[in-house]
Amino acid sequence: MASRKAIEAGRQRRRAILLDLQTVILREGYAPTYRELAEAQGLSVNGVREHLKRLAEEGYVDIVPGIARGITLTPKGRRVT
């Protein structure tokens, strides 16, 4: 079982990814790629994929499999500040 510190670190990382998504979507009009998010967050692409999967499970994003830049913010995801 993960420690409380590790759980909190994961939450903070997911929040940072979500805020990056909001920023890029507002600025560019489309979502960043997994690679762009990974570079911005200092993570591997697989790490970003796992965090995005969790954000989708929690209802913050929708992910369209097989579509480049196929990440959209849900209304819940747009409210996070």
Stockholm file with secondary structure:
# STOCKHOLM 1.0

chainA/1-81         MASRKAIEAGRQRRRAILLDLQTVILREGYAPTYRELAEAQGLSVNGVREHLKRLAEEGYVDIVPGIARGITLTPKGRRVT
#=GR chainA/1-81 SS CCCHHHHHHHHHHHHHHHHHHHHHHHHHSSCCCHHHHHHHHTCCHHHHHHHHHHHHHTTSEEECTTCTTCEEECHHHHHCC
#=GC SS_cons        CCCHHHHHHHHHHHHHHHHHHHHHHHHHSSCCCHHHHHHHHTCCHHHHHHHHHHHHHTTSEEECTTCTTCEEECHHHHHCC
//
